[in-house]
Amino acid sequence: MREPTRAELDRLRQLVAEVYPDLALALCARGPDDARRAPPERTLAFRLVDGRGRSRSAVVWLAPAEILALSPDALRARVAAGTGR
């Protein structure tokens, strides 16, 4: 698999700003613990954080190829599924 492109990251940031205007995108680094939880293909992991830097979502995993086609409703669903809501 491949790394996400700048256009894909920009699209994800734009979607987060549109759907969650009070939250920001925080990309997650893959540590030893994350490697066991990550899907087997290359993925992008992120959380939503508030102005104080507190996490407001669980880690959400996306394949880079999914990002450009992701709709606002699909992003809401992915975030909600990650938080168990």
C-alpha positions, -999 to +999 in steps of 0.1 A: +000+000+000+010+036-001+012+067+021-016+093+018-010+121-006-011+158+003-044+161-015-059+133+006-047+148+038-061+182+028-094+166+019-096+149+053-088+182+071-114+200+051-140+173+059-132+174+096-135+212+096-169+210+078-184+182+099-168+190+133-161+228+133-152+228+170-127+200+167-093+195+150-077+166+132-048+150+151-029+124+131-017+094+152+017+079+150+020+042+149+037+028+180+043-008+190+008-010+205-009+005+175+007-020+151-013-048+167-046-029+164-041-015+129-057-031+099-031-051+079-030-027+050-013+007+052-038+030+069-040+065+083-050+069+119-065+100+134-084+113+164-105+144+168-093+168+195-108+199+211-091+233+216-074+221+247-059+191+229-082+166+246-093+136+225-129+137+216-130+105+195-114+070+195-088+063+169-103+062+134-085+041+107-088+050+070-071+036+039-056+065+018-077+054-012-109+060+008-103+096+017-111+114-015-144+096-019-154+101+018-186+120+023-195+141+054-220+114+064-195+086+060-170+105+082-197+109+109-204+072+107-167+062+109-161+085+139-193+073+157-184+037+151-149+043+165-164+058+197-190+031+202-219+054+196 
